Amino acid sequence: MTPTARAVPWWRAAAPGLAIGLVIALYRLDRRGLWLDEAYTLGSVHQLDSAVPRTRWTMSAYYAVLRGWLVVSESVWWMRSLSVLAALGAVAVTVAVARRLLGSTAAALAGVLMALSPLWLIYAREARSYGVVMLVVAVTWLAVDHGLADPDPVRRRRWWLLHTAAALVLPLLHGLTVLQLLPQVALLAVARTDRATGLRLARGVGLALALTAVLARTASDEVGEWVDPVGWATIGNVVERFLSPWPPVCLALAALVLAGVASSVAAAVRAADPMARVRSLVPVLWGPVPLVLLVLVSLARPSLVPRYAVGSVPGLALVLAAAVARTGWPRVAAPAARVVAAGAVAVALVAGQVDLHASPLDGWTVAARRIAADVRPGDTILLSREATTRPPFEAAWRAVDPVAPPVLVPADRPLGTVLRFEPDETPNGERWDQARAATGRVWVVGDTARLELDRLPSLTVDGVGGRPATHREVARWHAPESTIWVVLLTPL
């Protein structure tokens, strides 16, 4: 790092990325209601003592923090703002790492590119643990760099203690985050560090692996059953989510990532100083390598889901910044070439965010508003499958003001507090049978993608199951680009 780069304060390098990230993350943050997994998050916070063991400690650390955060408010905006704060913290820490690796100018670019990443934006705006994952992973890499390079042995020990603490938190945020730590072990081969330092790095990674193994032994066999087997289509989907949904732009950015990997490896080969080699390799080990490890894991158990590799978002921003920083041919043209390259990459990433901000209103909000606008005394709501339909619908229902509170089928618990698990869940078939006895109108809410309305003929078609029809369908609605439908029935 040059003296000039060292003289630039960290906050000045971080400010552009933080400003951009703050604006785009807060823009219409609560326009869309909570989706299913976010509703599960809210329900888990309401049932922390029972939900955490039943979900095998998945995201338990995040739930614990969110529980305190929601003391202020349970609004959608406030609930998601914790993820915004964590994701912005991840940008700040990533810039701190990049400043040590590439200098302040490239660090500022890395912060901007990270904030413009489509995947960063998605999980900065979602009430799940992935924004916190990005932050904690970034902290581990900052601790590794300080732990290897700090000349003061006392400070080095403190950084390694921070690394161990952060590593232990990661499995409690998501089970596959340990894949973000494994590449750090590779640094020991090139750092030529002393044995004590190597053991301190291995301590954090080893304890995280052990905790992951313990949690995996108690995990449900159903975890990951919905994930498609690894293939070119699933790999392409992950790449698109990280870079851009537009194929030409995605291909151009992917080529730049490969160029950044090649230039980083070449810089490591040329470096004479062990620490310089380590710092040249960090973007590669932080960004693409965990993605490769996730693909390998998916060969044994399908797990190739973009959010499971969200900790690599900062690393890929570093790879892109490294590629741009090394752009240029004649010395005079190099600064101009870097500016042009940086601008092109930024525009490409912005293009990938257009669809994210332009998405229509979610189906659960539309369903709740539709019913609340026309509900009458004596009406009944049938949530077609209680485990997957009730939490997000109930979360959306909190924002409406119906003229007449409807009755639920079954009526064991009125609409109110969102729960992850119902205390006395009525079997699905029994609930549909109870709807046959409704004497007023019935509003049925279901997700057609999950085949949740397949039982509708049991109410509206004669002879299904050997029984006569009890209701007829009079209308149905759904939001654009949504699979959530509202069906209105009247009794025969």
ABEGO torsion letter per residue (X at the ends): XBAAAAABBAAAAAAAAAAAAAAAAABGAAABBBBAAAAAAAAAAAAAAAAAAAAGGBGAAAAAAAAAAAAABABAAAAAAAAAAAAAAAAAAAAAAAAAAAEAAAAAAAAAAAAABAAAAAAAABBBAAAAAAAAAAAAAAAAAAAAABABAAAAAAAAAAAAAAAAAAAAABAAAAAAAAAAAAAAAAAGBBAAAAAAAAAAAAAAAAAAAAAAAABBAABGAABBBBBAAAAAAAAAAAABABAAAAAAAAAAAAAAAAAAAAAAAABABAAAAAAAAAAAAABAAAAAAAAAAAAABBABBAAAAAAAAAAAAAAAAAAAAABEBBAAAAAAAAAAAAAAAAAAAAAAAAAAAABBBBAAAAAAAAAAAABBBGBBBBBABAAAAAAAAAAAAAABBBABBBBBOBAABBBBBBBABBABBBBAAAAAAAAAABABBBBBBBBAAAGAAAAAAAAABBGBGGBBBABBBABBBBBBGBABBBBBBBBX
